[in-house]
Amino acid sequence: MDPHRYLASLQPLAIRLGLERMERALDALGRPDRALRVLHVAGTNGKGSTCAMAAAALQAAGHRTGLYTSPHLVRFNERIAVDGAPVDDAALARLVGEVRRACPWHEAGGEGERLTYFEFATALALLHFAEQGLGAAVLEVGLGGRFDATNAVRPLACAVSRIGLDHTALLGETLDAIAREKGGIFKAGVPAVVAHDQPPEALAALRAEAARRGAPLAVAAAGYPGPLALAGPHQQANAALAAAALRLLDGAGLPVPEEAIARGLATARWPGRLETVGGVLLDGAHNPDGAAALAAALPVLHPGRPVELVFGVLADKDHARILHALAPAVRALHLVAPRSPRARAPDTYRDLAARLVARVDAHASAAEAIACARRAAADGAVVCVAGSLYLVGEARGLLAGEPAAADPG
């Protein structure tokens, strides 16, 4: 069976937080996670960038390195990479078959027993990394931390990037509640580090959670002194967090010299985050903190140039606060629904957008919205796509000539 079609069949399953199914699957697979030396990274904003930088540094240190991230932008394969190369379709098909054979209860049982899309993907990643005999693996938390599928793994070190308000229906309405969920990745005796730029309420909760769980906790520096490949002022804190986490790995017995840290941070790539493709700037900016980071980065990266923003958002996101953060930095908004059943229709917030930005239009497709923004940018303005990683993935596929997959669930 086509692995992509099979994975797509898992999409309708609702999010079901908890580690029981994941532990059962890993046991059935012979605990592939126990063969891995893992850096585990949680957070609201910047965790993917932190993972990308850490993985690049581990490669620079001479370790074959696995990187597991989500969501994908164009194809599922991006989520599971070894030394920067996504898993190929043949290997993915074989891995899907292995997990299905090892876990017959996944398909035979009721919905409460079945692995979710993300749990199945996590099992695929851990199995692939173990079979590849890697020297290191970097795992990005999918949602929260405490009950995330990746939390079935015991890492060498943990890191938590900046925490903000996102996924509040599942994680809690306050920074304290969200931080405690994300601090759920802390484990007794496993060193952890958190980003310097934490809101005070979140930092206090992370400190309390670490103390309760017996995890030695440090706070990273505010910035990194060397050159960075990833664009934007906010990457300073992410780079400092990655460097601090890598030093924890080094202290735990996985050698990562300072020159490898410097080389990794200077060469890391992280698609769809302040990335320019086909002359268009792409950035996820899918929550208020991410939107504020993009708004701050635009005048730094493109001083004096107005911005034509192609914007789309999912229905469960705080679209009003995202727009309020972005509006001062843009000249016009080109609204479009991301290609996802969870998308928010532009007509439901066009009036709000028009109160914040002088020129607003709505489009039926990302291709149409980008074309309109490009025409409007003939005077030298910047065309930017933001608001949803699903929209960024679709735009990246269009601009790079590779069609994006639909919503991965």
Salt bridges, closest charged atoms under 4 A:
GLU23 OE1 - ARG31 NH1 2.57
ASP27 OD1 - ARG31 NH1 3.23
ASP33 OD2 - ARG31 NH2 2.90
ASP89 OD1 - HIS4 NE2 2.86
ASP89 OD2 - ARG75 NH2 2.93
GLU98 OE2 - ARG94 NH1 2.46
GLU107 OE2 - ARG100 NE 2.59
GLU111 OE2 - ARG16 NH1 3.94
GLU113 OE2 - ARG24 NH1 3.45
GLU119 OE2 - ARG21 NH2 2.91
GLU131 OE1 - ARG94 NH1 2.88
GLU140 OE2 - LYS47 NZ 3.82
ASP166 OD2 - HIS167 NE2 3.99
ASP166 OD2 - HIS286 NE2 3.91
ASP166 OD1 - LYS317 NZ 2.94
ASP176 OD2 - ARG180 NE 3.34
GLU181 OE2 - ARG146 NH2 2.60
GLU209 OE1 - ARG180 NH1 3.57
GLU209 OE2 - ARG212 NH2 2.73
GLU209 OE2 - ARG213 NE 2.83
GLU258 OE2 - ARG247 NE 2.68
GLU275 OE2 - ARG269 NH2 3.91
GLU275 OE2 - ARG396 NH2 2.75
ASP289 OD2 - ARG162 NE 3.00
GLU308 OE2 - ARG331 NE 2.87
GLU308 OE1 - HIS334 NE2 2.65
GLU308 OE2 - ARG359 NH2 2.62
ASP318 OD2 - ARG321 NH1 3.92
ASP361 OD1 - HIS334 ND1 2.89
ASP361 OD1 - HIS363 NE2 2.63
GLU368 OE2 - HIS363 ND1 3.06
ASP379 OD2 - ARG331 NH1 2.68
ASP407 OD2 - ARG342 NE 3.42
